[in-house]
Amino acid sequence: MPYKPSKPCAHRNCPKLTTARFCDAHAKAEAERYNRHGRDPGSNKKYGRKWRQIKTAFLLANPLCEVCKGGGRLTPAVLAHHKITLKNGGTNEHGNLMALCSGCHSRIHARNKDYF
């Protein structure tokens, strides 16, 4: 299977090549910037340290993307997706979560634009 080509880091004047949007050195800083300025304050309360612990435990128990696995592909899961959003009364229970790769997660959100 071919690899995704590397491209320059999206951080201004960073010469490093990466397959993600930001290189490892700038990814954490960008996540912090987004959480501080780009995300609504109510979300930060819902997705704090406790959520990261739940997500990590869930992904350790479910290491493969559920959508890809259903299609016969074995892709590592990197995101825990709420089937019923917290905003709509969902919980962080494992029964309400799906293990997804970033591509499948993006496709689900693109189909459900009223999700947010």
C-alpha positions as CSV (number, residue, x, y, z in Angstrom):
1,M,0.0,0.0,0.0
2,P,1.5,3.4,-0.9
3,Y,2.3,5.9,1.7
4,K,0.9,9.4,1.9
5,P,3.5,11.9,0.6
6,S,5.0,14.3,3.1
7,K,4.3,18.0,2.9
8,P,5.6,21.0,4.8
9,C,4.3,21.7,8.3
10,A,1.4,24.2,8.2
11,H,3.1,26.3,11.0
12,R,4.6,29.5,9.6
13,N,8.2,29.1,8.5
14,C,8.6,25.5,9.7
15,P,10.8,23.6,7.2
16,K,9.9,20.1,8.6
17,L,8.0,17.6,6.4
18,T,5.0,15.7,7.8
19,T,2.1,13.5,6.7
20,A,-0.2,15.3,9.1
21,R,-1.1,19.0,9.0
22,F,1.5,20.0,11.6
23,C,4.8,18.4,12.6
24,D,5.2,16.8,16.0
25,A,6.9,19.9,17.4
26,H,3.9,22.2,16.5
27,A,0.9,19.8,16.8
28,K,0.6,20.2,20.6
29,A,0.9,24.0,20.4
30,E,-1.8,24.1,17.7
31,A,-4.1,21.9,19.7
32,E,-3.7,24.2,22.7
33,R,-4.3,27.3,20.5
34,Y,-7.5,25.7,19.1
35,N,-8.8,24.7,22.5
36,R,-8.2,28.2,23.8
37,H,-9.4,30.3,20.9
38,G,-11.3,28.1,18.4
39,R,-13.5,25.8,20.5
40,D,-16.4,27.1,22.5
41,P,-15.8,27.2,26.2
42,G,-18.5,24.6,27.0
43,S,-16.7,22.0,25.0
44,N,-13.5,22.4,27.0
45,K,-15.4,21.3,30.1
46,K,-16.8,18.2,28.4
47,Y,-13.5,17.2,26.8
48,G,-11.0,17.7,29.6
49,R,-8.7,15.3,31.4
50,K,-11.5,12.9,32.3
51,W,-12.5,12.5,28.7
52,R,-8.9,11.9,27.6
53,Q,-8.7,9.0,30.2
54,I,-12.0,7.5,28.9
55,K,-11.0,7.8,25.3
56,T,-7.6,6.2,25.9
57,A,-9.1,3.3,27.7
58,F,-11.7,2.9,25.0
59,L,-9.2,2.9,22.2
60,L,-7.0,0.4,24.0
61,A,-10.0,-1.9,24.2
62,N,-11.0,-1.2,20.6
63,P,-7.8,-0.6,18.5
64,L,-9.4,-0.9,15.0
65,C,-11.7,1.4,13.2
66,E,-15.2,-0.1,13.3
67,V,-16.3,1.2,9.9
68,C,-13.1,0.0,8.1
69,K,-13.4,-3.4,9.9
70,G,-16.9,-3.7,8.6
71,G,-15.6,-3.1,5.1
72,G,-12.8,-5.7,5.4
73,R,-9.9,-3.3,6.1
74,L,-7.8,-3.3,9.3
75,T,-7.2,0.4,10.1
76,P,-6.0,1.6,13.5
77,A,-8.5,3.7,15.4
78,V,-7.3,7.1,16.6
79,L,-10.6,8.7,17.6
80,A,-13.5,7.8,19.9
81,H,-16.8,9.1,18.4
82,H,-20.0,9.6,20.3
83,K,-22.9,7.9,18.6
84,I,-25.3,10.2,20.4
85,T,-23.7,13.5,21.1
86,L,-23.2,14.8,24.6
87,K,-25.3,17.9,23.5
88,N,-28.2,15.6,22.6
89,G,-28.1,13.6,25.9
90,G,-25.4,11.0,25.0
91,T,-22.9,9.8,27.6
92,N,-19.3,8.7,27.7
93,E,-20.2,5.1,28.3
94,H,-18.5,2.6,26.0
95,G,-21.8,1.6,24.4
96,N,-22.2,5.2,23.1
97,L,-18.7,5.3,21.6
98,M,-17.3,4.2,18.2
99,A,-13.6,3.6,17.5
100,L,-12.8,5.4,14.2
101,C,-9.9,6.3,12.0
102,S,-9.7,10.0,11.1
103,G,-11.0,9.4,7.6
104,C,-14.1,7.7,8.7
105,H,-14.7,10.2,11.5
106,S,-14.5,13.1,8.9
107,R,-16.9,11.3,6.6
108,I,-19.4,10.8,9.4
109,H,-19.3,14.5,10.3
110,A,-19.5,15.6,6.7
111,R,-22.7,13.6,6.2
112,N,-24.2,14.9,9.5
113,K,-23.5,18.6,9.2
114,D,-26.3,19.3,11.7
115,Y,-24.4,17.2,14.2
116,F,-22.8,20.2,15.9
